[in-house]
Amino acid sequence: MKLLTHAFLLLILLHAPAAPARAARLKDLVAIEGVRDNQLLGYGLVVGLAGTGDRQQSVFSAQSLTNLLQRMGVTVAPTAIRVANTAAVLVTATLPAFAQPGMHLDITAAAIGDARNLQGGILVLTSLRGADGQVYAIAQGPVVTGGFSSGKAGTSQTVNHPTVGRGPGGATVERGAPSVAPTGIVHLQVRQSDFTTTTRIVEAVNQKFNMVKGPAHADNAGMVSVAVPAEYSTRVTEFISQLENLTVEADRAARVVINERTGTIVLGKDVHVSPVAILHGNLPVEIQTEMQVSQPNALAGGNTVVVPQTTVIAKEEKARNIVLKQGATVEELVRALASIGSTPRDVIAILQNLRSAGALEAEIEVI
């Protein structure tokens, strides 16, 4: 047997150092306070399953079914029915901002009992409630699964995840979303708080509307308040549309993202390295196991056995070195590391050591 090191993926995002920064639309950088999605949740039943629903262990499925039948004038005891064709599910949906009654929403239904498959099932009338307990939508209709399950016990075959399904347009909004429409002042929430980006947003807004006293000012690194100009007092929606389409050059801190579990490294173009010399070595270890058969003589009376012979070989390679000059970029660093045959695991170790030595002008984020 031979013990080898794992293979890893090295992902480097490189940009030409001289390339100008890309300006982004304001709608991609900020969110408008009060304009947000709302999560909805409901409990329901999926019926019509081909014997793949909840079993007797899921008592709440039988209770829910008997309650449903009782509202329809049919009285039956929960212990007197089997619910193999019925599955209890939790239904979730996202209510967008300013959703109006009559709009359709996509839903997701997930089994909460011991149902094996929701394929072919129909979700019966289910109320979807918000965090305030109010009903905002009603869901009903077929549940579409992205997989299937067939067979039983050791001869079963499952593809994807058949206990979760979606209902495209399966819910109808019954109550308007609790959104707050901006009026006199529009608050812009910067998605990634940054003083430089916030300042540039203020400059872009004030330059766009060219007023003596600019309508925008920064409250902090994550919030910009914009006063609605008088000419837009009755056209706030149009004003917000013009704000969203402004272009701003966002500023981001230099950062290196490392995922040591997968060996993925992502470096941005703003990462720079101070003058530094890197000396890196490696110690490969190889373990070889050879199976040998020990067989006694014909009349010795012993037994034939297999004896493993294990050999461990450790060889320390010569250290490899690179030298980076003042103002070295990510591209130069990666090319230098690749030239000495560094693996992604080596790169991770080198980057962490560079950061500890103060030679890497970037933050390291390990995920």
C-alpha positions, 0 to 999 in steps of 0.5 A: 500500500502506498500513502500519497498526498491528496490532490487539491484545486487552486483557484486564482482570480487574476486581473491585469494590474493596470485595468480600471476598476469596474463600476457597479450599479447602485442597486447591486451595492445597496438595499432600500430600507423597508423594501424586503422579502418576508418568509412564510411558513405553513403546515399541510398534507400531501395526498395521492402518494403511491404508498410512499407516505407516512407510516403509523409512526407519524401519528400527526399525519393521521390526526391531520387527515382526520381533522380535515375529513371532519371539516368535510363532514366525515368522522373517523378515528385517527387509529382507524385509518392508515396514511400510506398515501398521505405525508405531512409537510412543512411548506415555505415560500418567500413573499416579495416586497409590495406583493399584491393579492392575486399574485402567485408564489413558488412554494417548497414542501418538505416531508417532516414524517417518515414519508419516503417519496413525495413524487406525484403528490398533491398539496391540499389547501395550506395557509402560509403565515408570516412572523406576525401570525397573519395569513398572507398566502394560500397554497395548493396544487401538485408537488414536483420533485427533482428525484425519485425512489424505487424498490425496497430494502436492499434493492432500492434506488434513490436519485436526488432528494425525493422528500422535498418538492416544489410547486411553481406558482403553487401559492396565491397571495391573499394579503398585501406584503407588509412593506414600507414605501419610502416617502420623504427620505430614502435610506440606502443600506450598503450591503458591505459596509465600507466608508470609501464606498459610502462616500462615493455613493454620496458623491454620485447621488449629489452629482446626479441631481446637481443641487446646491445642498446635496440631497444625500449624506452618509449616516455611517459606513453602512447607511446613506440617507437621501432626501427626495427632491421637491420635483419628485415628491409625487414620483418617489418610485421614479426617483428611486429608479434613477438612484438604482441606475447610478454607477459607483466604483465600489471599494473592497479591502484586499482579501485572500479566501482559503478553504483548506477542506477543498484546497481552494484559494481565491485572491483578488487583484488588490493583494500585494506582497512586500519585498520578501524571500520565501524558503519552502521545503517538503518531507514526502513519506512513502509507506509500502506494504508487501504481502508475503506467504509463509508456508511450512515444510510438508511434515512440519505440522504448521499452517500457511499464513500471510505475513505483511512486510511494511517499509517506510521511506522518508525523504526530505527534499531540498528547500525551494526559494523565491524572492519577491521585489517591492510592489509584487502583485498576486500574479507574480506571487502565483507564478513564482510559487508555481515555478517551484512546484508548489501545491495548493496546500503549500500555497496555503501555508506560505500565505499564512506565513506571509501574513504572520510576517507582515509581508502580505498586504491583505486579510486572510479569511478561512472558510 
